[in-house]
């Protein structure tokens, strides 16, 4: 194939991938713009719910928007809002659970961070749904999963909120110590709502433990940082409830009356009703039946208009106590009958609500099936388009692979040629090193012979001069001291000259180790193997007997040769040590090693030679090697330092 064709296909394939990438970026951009447009509509429903406290209106608007809006980000926010509405209803926990699970199920978002945020919000609703049903184990499991994901994704505020949930769950389960540990971690959270919530929860825990002073201390600290008027009234109401148990019950009624007035002023009816119920109980406790009856009658009329049957039960029950106090039996019987009728009505409503919830679930599932089918049709079309694109891409890739394979073949052939050349160079280099080793050995043997010759000459010269001096001293009655002195001087000079010839000044003290170091250095420079050489007490090895030096040198040659041939090592470590009266040689490489079992079975010529040499020196040899872990040889030659 021509190279210009390969370049053409490469360009075409790259352009195809680039177009696909640009298409994805455009889709994401369009999705993001659509999310931004829909977010404005959703804010209206959230404002109704959180700011104006119009839960029912927010719920209806959310249902309407859920049918119209298209993006998963919007649907997730609306589903979360609807689940919060059902949680406010208290008795619609199944619906809250259903919409919480829907919130988590949405997965197509313009950004991962948006998806993660929506997922965590849905998880919070799911925790609340389980709590509303009294399913503390499920709530705890979901809260732990949410806390772990929030921590993993780096959402600090959401992570702290899950800790708040876990603290509350432990307190509901009366695991107060575990709850306190978690809540104490977040009492100073940068999220004010979390910090306030943690202090309120700690206040409730200590109140349940009947430690009312500690409870109020947490409530008061929550008041100091609180910025939410709803929480402000709720905290103060809890503080007032604790006062009944701290010897300050006389101030409870005025404080509750103030809470009722403030709740009506800021239109927080839920807390106002709680305060009224607390106030009614205090009036009854103080036997102020007229005040209790007045509030109960007003509350009952209001609850009848609202159709709040649960609160009506509370009113009938306590009006019955007031009537009983006054001895009005007819009213007692009337309130009792109203109580029973209301209870029956609640049961009927509960059944109707359950049926309605089932209908909502059914309709929602039907709608989801329709949406799923539409989604499948779209996915089928996309699949066909992608199949065509993939088929074209595969063809292009096959062409490119063919071209790449041909190119690889050329590169491989080039590498083979280089390796063959390298092998030839290594063979030549090996021969050169072998010659060098022979030269070094010949040099050592030549020096040995020279020393022997010179030592013989030294002996003969000294012997002749000494014999002459002896004759002069023995044959003459009068000694010729001048001549004797001249012979002695001549003998002295001869001794110095011959000694200097025997041990040249340069190598007199370092001959053996210098030759050994030079040899190791040559090997290190000529190969890819790094050799580290270390010797202690060099003077001992330099003055060791020549035949021992020769044996050490020969064994090192054998070790290095084996490493170069077989070990595939990168590093060699050689150490010569003189310990007490013994000489130690340690040789170690990091090559591929060998099995000790195979060593005992084969015993190659190199290892046999080394064993024989060690045996001749009355030494010991230790071998340690494992496949892929290198080899270690340690030789110990005993009693060789006594001559010092």
Secondary structure, 3 states (H helix, E strand, C coil): CCHHHHHHHHHHHHHHHHHHHHHHHHHHHHHHHHHHHHHHHHHHHHHHHHHCCCHHHHHHHHHHHHHHCCCHHHHHHHHHHHHHHHHHCCCCHHHHHHHHHHHHHCCCCCCHHHHHHHHHHHHHHHHHHHHHCCCHHHHHHHHHHHHHHHHHHCCHHHHHHHHHHHHHHHHHCCCHHHHHHHHHHCCCCCCHHHHHHHHHHHHHHHHHCCCHHHHHHHHHHHHHHCCCHHHHHHHHHHHHHHHCCCCCHHHHHHHHHHHHHHHHHHCCHHHHHHHHHHHHHHHHHCCCHHHHHHHHHHHHHHHHHHCCHHHHHHHHHHHHHHHHHHCCHHHHHHHHHHHHHHHHHHHHHHHHHHHHHHHHHHHHHHHHHHHHHHHHHHHHHHHHHHHHHHHHHHHHHHHHHHHHHHHHHHHHHHHHHHHHHHHHHHHHHHHHHHHHHHHHHHHHHHHHHHHHHHHHHHHHHHHHHHHHHHHHHHHCCCCCHHHHHHHHHHHHHHHHHHHHHHCCHHHCCCHHHHHHHHHHHHHHHHCCCEEEEEECCHHHHHCCCHHHHHHHHHHHHHHHHHHHHHHCCCEEEEEEEEECCEEEEEEEECCCCCCHHHHHHHCCHHHHHHHHHHHHCCCEEEEEECCCCCEEEEEEECCCCCCC
